[in-house]
Amino acid sequence: MTFRVSQLLWGIVMSTSLWLPAQAVDVRGIRLWAGPDSTRVVLDLSGSAQHSLQILKNPDRVVLDVAGAKLAGGVRAASAGTGAVKQVRMAPRPSGELRIVLDLTRPIQAKSFLAAPNNRYGYRLVVDLGSSQNTDMPVKVEHAPRDARDLVIAVDAGHGGDDPGAIGKNGTREKDVVLAIARELALKINAEPGMKAVLTRDGDYFVPLRDRMRRARAQQADLFVSVHADSIRDRRVDGSSVYILSQRGATDEASRWLAERENASDLIGGVSLDDKDDVLASVLLDLSQSASLSASQVAAERVLRQLNRVGEVRKPQVQQARFMVLKSPDIPSMLVETAYISNPQEELRLRGQMHQAKLAAAIHQGVHDYFYANPPAGTRIAQLASGAAARSAVGAGGDSGL
């Protein structure tokens, strides 16, 4: 009897796996973060671990089995409710697994993954609890009435929840300062006639990157501004910078949309792609992306110009990158690195409300300048800009022609 080499090797692997015990791992802590429509549960582990996840009903709960795991000393099951989680229960199983049960407040989708160590945390087992909607698919949006509508500016505070972002030498967390700047920016936008701000997050909770895009599109945003604070190993580096999506990033995203359009009845600039042939859909998507990238460039230049008046600008030209949050195909988008939190002097300034307000004012002024120079038709800003231009023309020419 002959065997294929692959079959023989597979048999060896399978037989070996039967007697090799799972690597022992400690659960060192459990953290929960809740947002308006999602909850994240994070288990801090001493090492890598295999796990399985089940979603059960009557009552609604998520069951997580972690192979070879045990609770480290002092770790207790959480009893107080957080977001969609009523309570967390934990107990060892005879098979050597640690079972963790998340009792839920409602039926919900769940997904889990093992996160590799970074400069702040070790291995983490992450469970994301979200709505029943598929968060990987685009949201279908309906266009607002075109009669003098307000412009919608999506303001995105980077990081949040379990993701602190960069951390300064004195412990300042990026997620905290950018949320403060984003809130201040939203206040300034809302105080201006013809503009309305929507925050992708308004608290210390995690929002997946693609969900930030989805929230902007669901609110029919005219512009997306993501606020961050950069970090680099050299603590002497300082200054602001502004990014838009690179052409490579746009190409990657276009491929994704075209591949998934049969499964989505989404609108790109008010036009559905799912009933178009491949060539027409590709052309429509390319036109939309090209217009958005062009508008992103001009808007980002306006913001960068204003930031230069607040302090040092690290990169005097608008930069391009493949940041996920910039990939909306029909919303002009930019990412603002307000400062280097790794620089001790900039870290100190970022902590101050006065400097946060200056940064927010600079971004707002750049957004204002862009839209008054390029007012979308049918918006209140278009009416206000037209009135301002008429008054300027009268002031310059006087009544000599009458």
ABEGO torsion letter per residue (X at the ends): XBBBAAAAAAAAAAAAAAABBBBBBBBABBBBBBBAABBBBBBBBABBBBBBBBBBBOBBBBBBBBBGBBBBBGBBBBABBBEABABBBBBBBAAGBBBBBBBBABBBBBBBBBBBBBAABBBBBBBBBBBABBAABBBBBBBBBABGBBBBBBBBBBEEEABAEBBBAAGBBAAAAAAAAAAAAAAAAAABBGBBBBBABABBBBBBAAAAAAAAAAAGBABBBBBBBBBBABAABBEBBBBBBBAAAAAAAAAAAAAAAAABABBBGGBBAAABBAAAAAAAAAAAAAAAAAAAAAAAAAAAAAAAAABBBABABBBBBABAAAABAABBBBBBBABBAABAAAAAAAABAAAAAAAAAAAAAAAAAAAAABBBBGBAAAAAAAAAAAAAAAAAAEAAAX
